[in-house]
Every structure is written in structure tokens, then in C-alpha cells.
Amino acid sequence: MSNILRCKLEDCHVLEGLVAPSPGVSAGDMGLIEATVYAYLSDYATGESCVKIIEAERIVLPKEAVAFGVGEDVFYDNSTATLNATGVGRYWCGKCVEAADRDDSTVLVDFSGNDAEVVS
């Protein structure tokens, strides 16, 4: 997945100065640092300096086989490293901006990974 942003990079909140893990990552791959959900901006090779997006007004991210309607909450599932519906242990990280069908592999999100809250 390339060009995941649908807003200006300068309007996003990012983490910089970190390196990509082995075996490298692709744009849109997601992860968790403590309670902060992030997505990689681009493809990065192992050990390459990378940019992690933690807040973006519009970003395309991978999701599980679940439908989302506009305005619905989206949650990060650390077990699959994708977005999903609510569930215990998942992290709220934003709102759906454009409806996505169950069969879609991605969803457009107003992403707030630095405001993530775990569902208990």
C-alpha cells in the first residue's frame, strides 16, 4: 500500500528517528508503542530510518473483514495489526471517514493513534 495519506504530511503528527524492524515494513503497516497506535508512512528496509504516523486527518489503513460506516469508531487490534470493530483489548484510534465494505482490505480514517484507549 503506497501513498496512504489523504492529507498533507505537515498536518500530521509523526514519530521520527526510529528504525524499521526486520524484515522491513510496508506503507500502512501498523503497530503499537505502549498505548500509541501508529502506521508507517512508506516502505522501509530493515534498519532504515522511518516515519510513523500517529495522527492524520485522512489516512488509508488496513482492516479486518468488517464493514465500517461513516462516523463509526475504529479500533486497532494488536493481534492482527489491523483495524477492527470494538472488542476487549483493542485500542480506539479514530473514526471512519468513508464507508468500507466487509470485503474491502482498507478503510479511510480520521486517525488519532496518540489518543488510543484500550477497551476493557
TORKOL-4160 file (C-alpha; in steps of 0.2 Angstrom, whole numbers, padded with zeros to 4 digits, m for minus):
120
<pt num="1" X="0000" Y="0000" Z="0000"/>
<pt num="2" X="0008" Y="0016" Z="m0006"/>
<pt num="3" X="0003" Y="0034" Z="m0003"/>
<pt num="4" X="m0008" Y="0031" Z="0012"/>
<pt num="5" X="m0011" Y="0049" Z="0017"/>
<pt num="6" X="m0025" Y="0059" Z="0010"/>
<pt num="7" X="m0020" Y="0075" Z="0019"/>
<pt num="8" X="m0004" Y="0084" Z="0020"/>
<pt num="9" X="0011" Y="0076" Z="0029"/>
<pt num="10" X="0014" Y="0093" Z="0038"/>
<pt num="11" X="m0003" Y="0092" Z="0045"/>
<pt num="12" X="0000" Y="0075" Z="0053"/>
<pt num="13" X="0009" Y="0071" Z="0070"/>
<pt num="14" X="0023" Y="0059" Z="0067"/>
<pt num="15" X="0037" Y="0049" Z="0076"/>
<pt num="16" X="0054" Y="0051" Z="0068"/>
<pt num="17" X="0071" Y="0045" Z="0072"/>
<pt num="18" X="0066" Y="0027" Z="0074"/>
<pt num="19" X="0072" Y="0012" Z="0063"/>
<pt num="20" X="0062" Y="m0001" Z="0054"/>
<pt num="21" X="0062" Y="m0019" Z="0061"/>
<pt num="22" X="0067" Y="m0034" Z="0052"/>
<pt num="23" X="0061" Y="m0039" Z="0039"/>
<pt num="24" X="0056" Y="m0022" Z="0034"/>
<pt num="25" X="0039" Y="m0014" Z="0033"/>
<pt num="26" X="0027" Y="m0008" Z="0020"/>
<pt num="27" X="0017" Y="0009" Z="0020"/>
<pt num="28" X="0002" Y="0007" Z="0031"/>
<pt num="29" X="0009" Y="m0007" Z="0042"/>
<pt num="30" X="0003" Y="m0004" Z="0059"/>
<pt num="31" X="0010" Y="m0006" Z="0077"/>
<pt num="32" X="0009" Y="m0001" Z="0095"/>
<pt num="33" X="0021" Y="0008" Z="0106"/>
<pt num="34" X="0014" Y="0007" Z="0124"/>
<pt num="35" X="m0004" Y="0015" Z="0121"/>
<pt num="36" X="0001" Y="0024" Z="0105"/>
<pt num="37" X="m0005" Y="0016" Z="0088"/>
<pt num="38" X="0005" Y="0021" Z="0073"/>
<pt num="39" X="0006" Y="0017" Z="0054"/>
<pt num="40" X="0022" Y="0018" Z="0044"/>
<pt num="41" X="0022" Y="0032" Z="0031"/>
<pt num="42" X="0032" Y="0022" Z="0017"/>
<pt num="43" X="0040" Y="0006" Z="0014"/>
<pt num="44" X="0056" Y="0004" Z="0024"/>
<pt num="45" X="0070" Y="m0009" Z="0024"/>
<pt num="46" X="0077" Y="m0017" Z="0040"/>
<pt num="47" X="0086" Y="m0004" Z="0050"/>
<pt num="48" X="0081" Y="0011" Z="0039"/>
<pt num="49" X="0076" Y="0027" Z="0047"/>
<pt num="50" X="0057" Y="0028" Z="0046"/>
<pt num="51" X="0042" Y="0039" Z="0050"/>
<pt num="52" X="0027" Y="0033" Z="0060"/>
<pt num="53" X="0011" Y="0042" Z="0058"/>
<pt num="54" X="0002" Y="0044" Z="0075"/>
<pt num="55" X="m0011" Y="0057" Z="0070"/>
<pt num="56" X="m0018" Y="0061" Z="0052"/>
<pt num="57" X="m0035" Y="0069" Z="0047"/>
<pt num="58" X="m0036" Y="0056" Z="0032"/>
<pt num="59" X="m0026" Y="0040" Z="0031"/>
<pt num="60" X="m0030" Y="0024" Z="0022"/>
<pt num="61" X="m0026" Y="0009" Z="0034"/>
<pt num="62" X="m0028" Y="m0010" Z="0033"/>
<pt num="63" X="m0043" Y="m0018" Z="0041"/>
<pt num="64" X="m0051" Y="m0035" Z="0045"/>
<pt num="65" X="m0066" Y="m0042" Z="0036"/>
<pt num="66" X="m0078" Y="m0030" Z="0044"/>
<pt num="67" X="m0089" Y="m0016" Z="0037"/>
<pt num="68" X="m0087" Y="0002" Z="0043"/>
<pt num="69" X="m0100" Y="0016" Z="0041"/>
<pt num="70" X="m0095" Y="0035" Z="0040"/>
<pt num="71" X="m0093" Y="0041" Z="0058"/>
<pt num="72" X="m0090" Y="0024" Z="0066"/>
<pt num="73" X="m0077" Y="0021" Z="0078"/>
<pt num="74" X="m0062" Y="0011" Z="0073"/>
<pt num="75" X="m0051" Y="0000" Z="0084"/>
<pt num="76" X="m0033" Y="m0006" Z="0082"/>
<pt num="77" X="m0032" Y="m0025" Z="0085"/>
<pt num="78" X="m0014" Y="m0029" Z="0091"/>
<pt num="79" X="m0016" Y="m0047" Z="0087"/>
<pt num="80" X="m0018" Y="m0044" Z="0068"/>
<pt num="81" X="m0010" Y="m0027" Z="0067"/>
<pt num="82" X="m0026" Y="m0020" Z="0058"/>
<pt num="83" X="m0041" Y="m0010" Z="0061"/>
<pt num="84" X="m0057" Y="m0019" Z="0068"/>
<pt num="85" X="m0073" Y="m0016" Z="0077"/>
<pt num="86" X="m0074" Y="m0014" Z="0095"/>
<pt num="87" X="m0068" Y="m0028" Z="0106"/>
<pt num="88" X="m0059" Y="m0032" Z="0123"/>
<pt num="89" X="m0041" Y="m0027" Z="0122"/>
<pt num="90" X="m0042" Y="m0017" Z="0106"/>
<pt num="91" X="m0037" Y="0001" Z="0105"/>
<pt num="92" X="m0049" Y="0015" Z="0099"/>
<pt num="93" X="m0039" Y="0025" Z="0087"/>
<pt num="94" X="m0051" Y="0036" Z="0076"/>
<pt num="95" X="m0067" Y="0037" Z="0066"/>
<pt num="96" X="m0071" Y="0030" Z="0049"/>
<pt num="97" X="m0071" Y="0044" Z="0035"/>
<pt num="98" X="m0078" Y="0034" Z="0020"/>
<pt num="99" X="m0088" Y="0019" Z="0021"/>
<pt num="100" X="m0079" Y="0002" Z="0019"/>
<pt num="101" X="m0087" Y="m0014" Z="0014"/>
<pt num="102" X="m0083" Y="m0031" Z="0023"/>
<pt num="103" X="m0073" Y="m0036" Z="0008"/>
<pt num="104" X="m0063" Y="m0020" Z="0007"/>
<pt num="105" X="m0045" Y="m0023" Z="0013"/>
<pt num="106" X="m0043" Y="m0004" Z="0019"/>
<pt num="107" X="m0053" Y="0010" Z="0026"/>
<pt num="108" X="m0051" Y="0029" Z="0026"/>
<pt num="109" X="m0049" Y="0035" Z="0044"/>
<pt num="110" X="m0048" Y="0051" Z="0054"/>
<pt num="111" X="m0033" Y="0043" Z="0064"/>
<pt num="112" X="m0029" Y="0048" Z="0082"/>
<pt num="113" X="m0017" Y="0034" Z="0087"/>
<pt num="114" X="m0009" Y="0045" Z="0101"/>
<pt num="115" X="m0026" Y="0046" Z="0109"/>
<pt num="116" X="m0028" Y="0027" Z="0109"/>
<pt num="117" X="m0039" Y="0020" Z="0123"/>
<pt num="118" X="m0039" Y="0001" Z="0126"/>
<pt num="119" X="m0057" Y="m0007" Z="0128"/>
<pt num="120" X="m0059" Y="m0017" Z="0143"/>
